[in-house]
Amino acid sequence: MTASSDVDATDETELDDADADERAADPDATGRPAEPLLEVDSLTKSFGGIDALNGVTFDVTAGMLTGLIGPNGAGKSTTFNVISGVFPPDSGTVRFGGEDVTGLAPNETASRGLVRTFQMAREFRNMTVLENLMVAPKAQVGETAWRSVLPGARGAVSDQEEEVFERAWSMLEFFDIDHLALENAGNLSGGQRKLLELARALMLDPEMLLLDEPFAGVNPSLESKLLERIETLRDRGQTFLLVEHDMDLIMEHCERVIVMHQGRTLVTGTPEEVQSQEEVVEAYLGGNVA
Amino acid sequence: MSDDATAGGPVEARLPAWAADYWANDLVKIGATLAAVYAVYLVIGALLGYDLSGQLNSLRRLTFLIVLYSIAALVVNLHWGYSGLFNIGVVGFMATGVYTTTMLSRPLQGQNPTGTLPGLGLPFPVAVVGGVLAAAAVGYVAALPSLRLRDDYFAIVTLAFAEIIRITVKASELQEFTVFGVTLGTGGGRGIRTYPNPVDEFFAGPGQPVVEAVSALGVDGSLVAGWAFVLVLVVLLAGVYLLITRLAESPFGRVLKAIRDDEQATLGLAKDTASFKIRAFIVGCAVLGLLGIVWQGSQGYVSPSLFIPQLTFFIWIAVIVGGAGSNTGSIVGTILFVGVVYLGPDYLRRLVEEYVSLSGSVPTFPGAVGALAGGDPQGVLLYTLDQTSTLRVVLTGVFLVWLLRTNPDGLFGDRREIASSIDLEDRVERRRARGDADGQEGGGSE
């Protein structure tokens, strides 16, 4: 998003970008009704005898920062895993950009623009920070083995590598981790890894980002830095769905909030609406304080 | 050696024209190790009283093994070091290559003067291509169902696959069979004659004058063909090195490294990881097929007993010594493995025999212990030296323990080989230099 998308040779991605910009500019000016980007309908998923998900239904509107909250065990991470294709739901559907993506493999959902990060940062620890970012861009010609080997074809690979590098560098600068470019990702602090993971996900030019507890284990100063970046991106039209425990953070920064409890969606609405719901307070605080 | 390895980083960083010097630097490391091992063998040869021909032959055998093991080590490095594919079925793919080529190239029935097993009678180059493709195809079949498995389970599948191939080739049912009126066979447990070595044929025919010229210098003429073949193999090794280095230093190699570090996260970046793993595996298997063709095939005769898992494990030791993830490390590790562990015990025995006057033979352990109890240490020595192949395994263990205590990741394991077709360290430096200039002088000079 940040550093232009001139790297991606595919027309498809450029179209996606144009789309995203348009939506960001004015969601209703596209001529069609403001259709939600992500529609999750009645998902269920059980592991053995445990119903992890038991009727999860919500929408995410393009260009918004949506928060997904709920107590531990509410099924937030499972919801993420089902949406991103780590495992298929037992029933229910996931629609993304109007298409049914239920049960697609993670690489397929990601290539459609639905990109996630993980609760525990999953950096490529034996690779440099720069390589971590450069893995991500789609449709790199050098991913075809023979093109990377044959003398005639390798020139084109290197040309694109220069572009990918430039883009990765801008991304590193955007996240203020360019001084770590040649550091092995495994040597980074927990917070820096979170930045790295977000930066890496953004290298894919995602239409929507699913962030699983991006602030967990991040110190306050880094947290505000990360939040600032997320808001900047949101202002540029990036759509986010964010799992978070910190109620204050969610209430302050998200435009819409989805509350989950015991495997189902409880309430959806603006932070004010959600906060006023007694059942939310009960779910979170066990009903003792009200 | 370990000093060399750790000094690699700073040295490279200091060099301006990175790419060129990186190569030179790595070649220097390989060359220095090789020179050291050569020197040791020349000294041993001198101590054993070898003449020029003897020395040349000793070095030829050393180089022959180093080059062949190096090719295999590079493939293991591609599979394990770069892609995290634990292939311990290396010999299976080599066997596929050499047996396919043999069966394709052996003369048709009736056109075979020596009366040995007939084949399909295809021209040799076609048969070589066939052997390589067959190894690749077997690699594909092995990889397809098993890439869903985790590292260790995948390892078991590859080991099983190699054994299946060996036992299939050994089967008496396949010793000689007829399909569609064509008779061919694997030779079963008795083995099969392979194909003439084109290099040998050249020096037996048009190249005869060269052999004669060398003989006139007082050197054994048969060394000419031997060394010429080694040189051919060196060219092949250079090609494989280039192939695998280029694969590693590219977006393709970058995805492989990412898969090795975290496959789930790589999937999350829209990469079809199974496809990458299969492609990397197949490329490696094709090279192994070719390796089998030039290695075991060049000996004139193959039998299933050549393809026991032990060979695979020797190749793995070479990679572990060098450090998985580094092509240069794989080759340096192989030089040390072949020089110290593989051929070492044999030369050690000859040296002892030369300088310690030993007589007789003690073939059993009780015999040796009995002699020792009787105050005669010679028995133990004789017994130990009798067990060259066992000694090799013991020495391997000692060598590995010693090495891995000081270098847990192998000699080159701490080395960083950045996966890109361009020099990223250089690009980063330039960007930083530009940033500094901008900051201090308002973007003055670049």
Boltz contact constraints between the chains, C-beta under 6 A:
constraints:
  - contact:
      token1: [A, 106]
      token2: [B, 267]
      max_distance: 6.0
  - contact:
      token1: [A, 106]
      token2: [B, 268]
      max_distance: 6.0
  - contact:
      token1: [A, 107]
      token2: [B, 267]
      max_distance: 6.0
  - contact:
      token1: [A, 107]
      token2: [B, 270]
      max_distance: 6.0
  - contact:
      token1: [A, 107]
      token2: [B, 271]
      max_distance: 6.0
  - contact:
      token1: [A, 107]
      token2: [B, 272]
      max_distance: 6.0
  - contact:
      token1: [A, 110]
      token2: [B, 268]
      max_distance: 6.0
  - contact:
      token1: [A, 110]
      token2: [B, 270]
      max_distance: 6.0
  - contact:
      token1: [A, 111]
      token2: [B, 270]
      max_distance: 6.0
  - contact:
      token1: [A, 116]
      token2: [B, 268]
      max_distance: 6.0
  - contact:
      token1: [A, 122]
      token2: [B, 262]
      max_distance: 6.0
  - contact:
      token1: [A, 122]
      token2: [B, 265]
      max_distance: 6.0
  - contact:
      token1: [A, 124]
      token2: [B, 258]
      max_distance: 6.0
  - contact:
      token1: [A, 124]
      token2: [B, 261]
      max_distance: 6.0
  - contact:
      token1: [A, 124]
      token2: [B, 262]
      max_distance: 6.0
  - contact:
      token1: [A, 125]
      token2: [B, 261]
      max_distance: 6.0
  - contact:
      token1: [A, 126]
      token2: [B, 261]
      max_distance: 6.0
  - contact:
      token1: [A, 127]
      token2: [B, 257]
      max_distance: 6.0
  - contact:
      token1: [A, 130]
      token2: [B, 424]
      max_distance: 6.0
  - contact:
      token1: [A, 131]
      token2: [B, 254]
      max_distance: 6.0
  - contact:
      token1: [A, 131]
      token2: [B, 419]
      max_distance: 6.0
  - contact:
      token1: [A, 135]
      token2: [B, 254]
      max_distance: 6.0
  - contact:
      token1: [A, 135]
      token2: [B, 258]
      max_distance: 6.0
  - contact:
      token1: [A, 136]
      token2: [B, 269]
      max_distance: 6.0
  - contact:
      token1: [A, 138]
      token2: [B, 270]
      max_distance: 6.0
  - contact:
      token1: [A, 140]
      token2: [B, 251]
      max_distance: 6.0
  - contact:
      token1: [A, 142]
      token2: [B, 250]
      max_distance: 6.0
  - contact:
      token1: [A, 142]
      token2: [B, 251]
      max_distance: 6.0
  - contact:
      token1: [A, 142]
      token2: [B, 252]
      max_distance: 6.0
  - contact:
      token1: [A, 143]
      token2: [B, 251]
      max_distance: 6.0
  - contact:
      token1: [A, 143]
      token2: [B, 252]
      max_distance: 6.0
  - contact:
      token1: [A, 145]
      token2: [B, 252]
      max_distance: 6.0
  - contact:
      token1: [A, 145]
      token2: [B, 279]
      max_distance: 6.0
  - contact:
      token1: [A, 148]
      token2: [B, 246]
      max_distance: 6.0
  - contact:
      token1: [A, 148]
      token2: [B, 250]
      max_distance: 6.0
  - contact:
      token1: [A, 148]
      token2: [B, 252]
      max_distance: 6.0
  - contact:
      token1: [A, 149]
      token2: [B, 243]
      max_distance: 6.0
  - contact:
      token1: [A, 149]
      token2: [B, 246]
      max_distance: 6.0
  - contact:
      token1: [A, 157]
      token2: [B, 421]
      max_distance: 6.0
  - contact:
      token1: [A, 158]
      token2: [B, 421]
      max_distance: 6.0
  - contact:
      token1: [A, 158]
      token2: [B, 422]
      max_distance: 6.0
  - contact:
      token1: [A, 161]
      token2: [B, 420]
      max_distance: 6.0
  - contact:
      token1: [A, 161]
      token2: [B, 421]
      max_distance: 6.0
  - contact:
      token1: [A, 161]
      token2: [B, 422]
      max_distance: 6.0
  - contact:
      token1: [A, 165]
      token2: [B, 427]
      max_distance: 6.0
  - contact:
      token1: [A, 169]
      token2: [B, 431]
      max_distance: 6.0
  - contact:
      token1: [A, 181]
      token2: [B, 428]
      max_distance: 6.0
  - contact:
      token1: [A, 182]
      token2: [B, 428]
      max_distance: 6.0
